[in-house]
Amino acid sequence: MPLLRSFFNILVLAGTIHAVRDIPIVFRDAAMNFNQSLANVTVLTTGGTIAESGSTSVQTTNYGTPNATFQDLVNAVPELISVANLVGYAIANTDSQSINSTVLLRLNQRVTSELASDLTQGVVITHGTDTMEETAFFLDLTTQSAKTVVVVGSMRPASALSADGPLNLFQAVSLAVNPKAVGRGTLVTLNDRITSAFYVSKNHANVPDAFYAREQGHLGLFLNQAANFYYEPAQPVGKPFFDIAPLNLTTLPMVDILYAHIESNPGLIQASVNLGAKGIVFAGTGAGDLPEHVLDAARDVWNSTKIPMVFASRAMNGFVPYPDSDPWRIPSAHLTPQKARIMLQLGLATGLNGTAIHSLFDDLQI
């Protein structure tokens, strides 16, 4: 048996973040002797806990920086030989709190390229969990394909007792080639759960069962490593698509999130504008409310700048409806502040004006 085929049907293409687009996809060559009966899945790595290790087997916090390569990840899951032919690209190698718009845009470019290929059946992205919901939401809004994109990570490092990364990765690859996953948009899977990237949030900082959508629910569950879906494929109400691939963007417009609390400082609104913010999202109290003196300051800044301002809720769940007054206020509907920020960035990046941006969020109202 050829060496390449015996080595888990996997080819590793390790590239730096600056050279990802220049790496040839050589596993498409039939001479490479990949298993012709299996689908081809591209795995894009960005770092995160799934690529980290601690100093002991019981350490599950403060374990350092990502140090595992794609090769290390797949070496821990030899069962992948029966699931798919894999090719891996290193898009980044960082904790997810350091992910930026440059990484997001490079992910979009690579994912769009892979999905357009007749030789790729699915894409998996490994990612840190802290900002996973933002990256997954971004990809859900900027990719449009019948093929499946899955974002996966882990809550425990590879060195920990009962590390969850290997099984999560196995399930993610299985999901990427599952015909029943088609037409559901970008998916997030951890801890046997399958959830829509449009709705999912990280709801716990520490435990493996950290990701779910409280109101909308999970889409399915892995049972004995088989994906069981609860519903037929459907798209979220009002979900837009931003075709950013042809724009060759290198960054996204700056949008700040301002958190409302007792005695909020209204001067932060003008400070954000002075520092270059092209839009502001308020993580408001309750259903997107602000203290009266802060709302007055926001109104003054909007009157002078007309930059879009989206009102979300700092609560873990809930819905922000149309305001009774101040039609310039854009309600986020069910989007969390961090997801509303991504949507606003994409609207600005694609050149939408104030009315069109308002309509983006209006379409989410149910």
C-alpha positions as CSV (number, residue, x, y, z in Angstrom):
1,M,0.0,0.0,0.0
2,P,1.4,3.4,-0.9
3,L,2.8,5.4,2.0
4,L,0.4,8.3,1.5
5,R,-2.7,6.1,1.5
6,S,-1.5,4.1,4.6
7,F,-1.0,7.3,6.5
8,F,-4.6,7.9,7.4
9,N,-5.5,9.0,3.9
10,I,-4.3,12.4,5.0
11,L,-2.1,15.0,3.3
12,V,-0.8,17.9,5.4
13,L,-0.3,21.3,3.7
14,A,1.1,23.5,6.5
15,G,1.2,27.1,5.4
16,T,1.6,30.4,7.1
17,I,-1.2,32.9,7.4
18,H,0.5,35.0,4.8
19,A,0.8,32.3,2.1
20,V,-2.4,30.3,2.4
21,R,-3.7,31.3,-1.0
22,D,-0.5,30.2,-2.7
23,I,-0.6,26.6,-1.6
24,P,-1.5,24.1,-4.3
25,I,-4.2,21.6,-3.6
26,V,-2.2,18.6,-4.7
27,F,-4.4,15.9,-3.1
28,R,-6.7,16.4,-6.1
29,D,-4.2,14.6,-8.2
30,A,-5.5,11.0,-8.8
31,A,-1.9,9.7,-8.7
32,M,-1.8,10.4,-5.0
33,N,-3.7,7.2,-4.5
34,F,-6.3,8.5,-2.1
35,N,-9.3,6.3,-1.3
36,Q,-11.6,6.9,-4.2
37,S,-14.6,5.6,-2.3
38,L,-14.3,8.4,0.3
39,A,-15.3,12.1,0.1
40,N,-12.6,14.8,0.3
41,V,-12.7,17.2,3.2
42,T,-10.5,20.2,3.7
43,V,-9.6,21.1,7.3
44,L,-8.5,24.6,8.1
45,T,-6.8,25.1,11.4
46,T,-6.6,28.4,13.4
47,G,-5.4,27.3,16.8
48,G,-7.4,27.3,20.0
49,T,-7.7,24.8,22.9
50,I,-8.1,21.9,20.5
51,A,-4.4,22.6,19.5
52,E,-3.1,23.2,23.1
53,S,-1.6,21.1,25.9
54,G,-1.2,21.6,29.6
55,S,1.7,20.6,31.8
56,T,-0.3,17.8,33.5
57,S,-3.3,15.6,32.6
58,V,-5.5,17.4,35.1
59,Q,-4.9,20.9,34.0
60,T,-7.9,22.3,32.2
61,T,-7.2,26.1,32.5
62,N,-4.3,28.4,31.7
63,Y,-2.6,25.7,29.6
64,G,-0.5,28.0,27.3
65,T,-0.7,28.7,23.6
66,P,-1.6,26.5,20.6
67,N,1.2,24.2,19.7
68,A,-0.4,21.3,17.9
69,T,-0.2,21.0,14.1
70,F,-2.8,19.6,11.8
71,Q,-0.7,16.5,11.7
72,D,-0.9,16.2,15.5
73,L,-4.7,16.7,15.5
74,V,-5.3,13.9,13.0
75,N,-2.7,11.6,14.6
76,A,-5.0,11.5,17.6
77,V,-7.9,10.3,15.5
78,P,-6.7,7.4,13.3
79,E,-10.4,6.4,12.8
80,L,-10.6,9.3,10.3
81,I,-9.2,6.8,7.7
82,S,-12.7,5.4,7.4
83,V,-14.5,8.8,7.1
84,A,-12.8,11.0,4.5
85,N,-9.6,11.9,2.6
86,L,-8.3,15.0,4.4
87,V,-6.1,17.9,3.4
88,G,-5.1,20.5,6.0
89,Y,-4.2,24.2,5.8
90,A,-2.9,26.3,8.7
91,I,-4.8,29.6,8.4
92,A,-3.6,30.9,11.9
93,N,-2.2,29.5,15.1
94,T,-3.6,31.6,18.0
95,D,-6.1,31.6,20.8
96,S,-9.4,32.7,19.5
97,Q,-9.6,35.9,21.4
98,S,-6.8,37.1,19.1
99,I,-8.7,36.2,15.9
100,N,-9.1,39.4,13.7
101,S,-10.8,40.4,10.5
102,T,-7.7,39.5,8.5
103,V,-8.0,35.9,9.6
104,L,-11.8,36.0,9.0
105,L,-11.3,37.2,5.4
106,R,-8.6,34.7,4.7
107,L,-10.9,32.0,6.0
108,N,-13.6,33.2,3.7
109,Q,-11.3,33.2,0.7
110,R,-10.1,29.6,1.4
111,V,-13.6,28.3,2.3
112,T,-15.1,29.9,-0.9
113,S,-12.4,28.4,-3.0
114,E,-12.8,24.9,-1.5
115,L,-16.6,25.0,-1.8
116,A,-16.3,26.0,-5.5
117,S,-14.2,22.9,-6.3
118,D,-16.0,19.8,-7.6
119,L,-13.4,17.7,-5.7
120,T,-14.2,19.0,-2.3
121,Q,-17.3,17.7,-0.5
122,G,-17.0,19.6,2.8
123,V,-14.9,22.0,4.9
124,V,-14.0,21.8,8.6
125,I,-12.5,24.7,10.6
126,T,-10.8,24.0,14.0
127,H,-11.1,27.1,16.2
128,G,-10.8,28.3,19.8
129,T,-14.1,28.4,21.6
130,D,-14.0,32.0,23.0
131,T,-14.9,33.6,19.7
132,M,-16.0,30.6,17.7
133,E,-19.6,31.8,17.5
134,E,-18.4,35.0,15.8
135,T,-16.3,33.2,13.2
136,A,-19.0,30.6,12.5
137,F,-21.6,33.4,12.2
138,F,-19.3,35.3,9.8
139,L,-18.8,32.2,7.6
140,D,-22.6,31.5,7.7
141,L,-23.2,34.9,6.2
142,T,-20.4,34.9,3.7
143,T,-20.6,31.4,2.2
144,Q,-23.3,30.0,-0.1
145,S,-23.1,26.4,-1.1
146,A,-24.9,23.2,-0.9
147,K,-21.8,21.7,0.7
148,T,-21.3,21.7,4.5
149,V,-19.1,23.9,6.5
150,V,-18.4,22.8,10.1
151,V,-16.7,24.8,12.9
152,V,-15.3,22.7,15.7
153,G,-13.1,23.1,18.8
154,S,-12.7,21.7,22.3
155,M,-13.2,22.9,25.9
156,R,-10.3,20.7,27.2
157,P,-6.7,20.6,25.9
158,A,-5.3,17.5,24.2
159,S,-3.3,16.6,27.4
160,A,-6.3,16.5,29.7
161,L,-8.1,13.5,31.0
162,S,-11.1,12.9,28.8
163,A,-9.9,15.4,26.2
164,D,-12.9,16.3,24.0
165,G,-11.0,17.5,20.9
166,P,-10.4,14.1,19.1
167,L,-14.0,13.0,19.2
168,N,-15.2,16.5,18.3
169,L,-12.9,16.5,15.3
170,F,-14.1,13.0,14.3
171,Q,-17.7,14.1,14.5
172,A,-17.0,17.3,12.6
173,V,-15.5,15.5,9.7
174,S,-18.3,13.0,9.7
175,L,-20.8,15.8,9.6
176,A,-19.0,17.5,6.7
177,V,-19.6,14.4,4.5
178,N,-23.1,13.6,5.8
179,P,-25.8,14.2,3.1
180,K,-28.3,15.0,5.8
181,A,-26.2,18.1,6.8
182,V,-26.6,19.7,3.4
183,G,-28.7,22.9,3.2
184,R,-28.4,23.8,6.9
185,G,-25.8,26.5,6.6
186,T,-22.6,26.6,8.6
187,L,-22.7,24.2,11.6
188,V,-21.0,24.1,15.0
189,T,-20.4,20.8,16.7
190,L,-19.0,20.1,20.2
191,N,-20.0,17.6,22.9
192,D,-22.1,15.5,20.6
193,R,-24.3,18.5,19.8
194,I,-25.1,19.9,16.3
195,T,-26.1,23.6,16.2
196,S,-26.7,26.3,13.6
197,A,-23.9,28.8,13.5
198,F,-26.6,31.5,13.0
199,Y,-28.0,30.9,16.5
200,V,-25.3,29.2,18.6
201,S,-23.6,30.9,21.5
202,K,-21.0,29.9,24.1
203,N,-23.0,29.7,27.3
204,H,-20.4,28.4,29.7
205,A,-16.7,29.3,30.1
206,N,-15.5,25.9,31.3
207,V,-17.6,22.8,30.8
208,P,-17.6,20.6,27.6
209,D,-21.3,21.2,27.1
210,A,-20.8,24.9,26.5
211,F,-22.4,25.6,23.2
212,Y,-26.1,25.8,22.5
213,A,-29.0,28.0,21.3
214,R,-31.4,28.3,24.2
215,E,-34.4,29.6,22.3
216,Q,-33.9,27.9,18.9
217,G,-32.4,24.6,20.2
218,H,-29.9,22.2,18.7
219,L,-30.3,20.8,15.2
220,G,-29.3,17.3,16.1
221,L,-27.2,14.9,18.3
222,F,-24.5,12.4,17.6
223,L,-25.4,9.0,18.9
224,N,-22.8,6.3,18.6
225,Q,-21.0,8.7,16.2
226,A,-24.0,8.9,13.9
227,A,-25.6,12.3,13.3
228,N,-29.3,12.3,14.2
229,F,-31.1,15.5,13.0
230,Y,-34.4,16.7,14.6
231,Y,-35.6,18.7,11.6
232,E,-35.5,18.9,7.9
233,P,-33.0,21.4,6.5
234,A,-34.1,25.0,6.9
235,Q,-32.6,28.5,6.8
236,P,-33.0,31.1,9.5
237,V,-35.6,33.8,9.0
238,G,-34.1,36.9,7.3
239,K,-30.6,35.4,7.0
240,P,-28.6,37.5,4.5
241,F,-25.7,36.6,2.2
242,F,-22.7,38.9,1.8
243,D,-20.7,38.0,-1.4
244,I,-17.4,39.5,-0.2
245,A,-15.1,37.1,-2.1
246,P,-14.9,39.4,-5.2
247,L,-14.2,42.5,-3.1
248,N,-10.6,41.4,-2.1
249,L,-11.0,42.9,1.3
250,T,-8.0,43.0,3.6
251,T,-9.9,44.2,6.7
252,L,-13.4,45.0,7.9
253,P,-14.8,48.3,9.1
254,M,-14.2,49.1,12.8
255,V,-17.4,48.5,14.9
256,D,-17.3,48.9,18.6
257,I,-19.5,47.2,21.2
258,L,-20.4,49.4,24.2
259,Y,-21.7,47.7,27.3
260,A,-24.5,49.3,29.2
261,H,-24.5,49.2,33.0
262,I,-25.4,51.4,36.0
263,E,-23.7,54.8,35.5
264,S,-22.5,54.1,32.0
265,N,-20.1,56.7,30.7
266,P,-21.8,58.5,27.7
267,G,-18.5,59.9,26.6
268,L,-17.4,56.5,25.3
269,I,-19.8,56.9,22.3
270,Q,-18.0,60.0,20.9
271,A,-14.7,58.4,21.9
272,S,-15.5,55.4,19.7
273,V,-16.2,57.6,16.8
274,N,-13.1,59.6,17.4
275,L,-11.0,56.4,17.4
276,G,-12.4,55.4,14.0
277,A,-15.6,53.4,14.6
278,K,-17.8,53.3,11.6
279,G,-20.7,51.8,13.6
280,I,-21.6,51.1,17.2
281,V,-23.4,48.2,18.8
282,F,-24.9,48.7,22.3
283,A,-25.0,45.7,24.6
284,G,-28.0,47.2,26.3
285,T,-29.9,46.2,29.5
286,G,-33.1,44.3,29.1
287,A,-34.4,44.5,25.6
288,G,-31.7,46.7,24.4
289,D,-32.2,49.6,26.7
290,L,-29.7,52.4,27.7
291,P,-29.7,54.7,30.6
292,E,-31.5,57.9,29.6
293,H,-28.3,60.1,29.7
294,V,-26.5,57.5,27.5
295,L,-29.4,57.4,25.0
296,D,-29.3,61.2,24.8
297,A,-25.6,61.1,24.0
298,A,-26.1,58.4,21.4
299,R,-28.8,60.4,19.8
300,D,-26.6,63.5,19.6
301,V,-23.7,61.5,18.1
302,W,-26.1,59.9,15.5
303,N,-27.5,63.3,14.6
304,S,-24.0,64.6,13.9
305,T,-22.4,61.6,12.3
306,K,-25.3,59.3,11.0
307,I,-23.2,56.3,11.8
308,P,-25.4,53.2,12.2
309,M,-26.1,52.2,15.8
310,V,-27.5,48.8,16.6
311,F,-29.2,48.0,20.0
312,A,-28.7,44.5,21.3
313,S,-29.1,43.0,24.7
314,R,-26.4,42.1,27.2
315,A,-28.7,39.3,28.5
316,M,-27.7,35.8,27.4
317,N,-31.0,35.4,25.5
318,G,-33.9,37.6,24.4
319,F,-35.3,39.7,21.6
320,V,-34.8,43.4,20.9
321,P,-38.0,44.8,19.2
322,Y,-38.6,48.0,17.3
323,P,-38.2,51.0,19.6
324,D,-41.3,53.1,20.5
325,S,-39.4,56.2,19.4
326,D,-36.1,57.2,17.8
327,P,-36.4,55.4,14.4
328,W,-32.6,55.8,13.9
329,R,-32.2,53.0,16.5
330,I,-31.6,49.7,14.8
331,P,-32.9,46.7,16.9
332,S,-30.8,43.6,16.7
333,A,-33.8,41.2,17.1
334,H,-32.3,38.0,18.5
335,L,-28.7,38.6,17.6
336,T,-26.2,38.9,20.4
337,P,-24.1,42.0,20.5
338,Q,-21.1,40.1,19.1
339,K,-23.1,38.7,16.2
340,A,-24.8,42.1,15.5
341,R,-21.3,43.5,15.2
342,I,-20.4,41.0,12.6
343,M,-23.5,41.7,10.6
344,L,-23.0,45.5,10.8
345,Q,-19.3,45.1,9.7
346,L,-20.4,43.1,6.7
347,G,-23.1,45.6,5.8
348,L,-20.6,48.4,5.9
349,A,-17.9,46.5,4.1
350,T,-20.3,45.8,1.2
351,G,-21.2,49.5,0.9
352,L,-24.8,49.4,2.3
353,N,-26.2,52.8,3.4
354,G,-28.1,53.5,6.6
355,T,-31.5,52.5,5.2
356,A,-30.2,49.2,3.7
357,I,-28.3,48.4,7.0
358,H,-31.5,49.0,8.9
359,S,-33.3,46.6,6.6
360,L,-30.8,43.9,7.2
361,F,-31.8,43.8,10.9
362,D,-35.5,44.5,10.1
363,D,-35.6,41.3,8.2
364,L,-34.8,39.4,11.4
365,Q,-37.9,40.6,13.1
366,I,-40.5,37.8,13.5
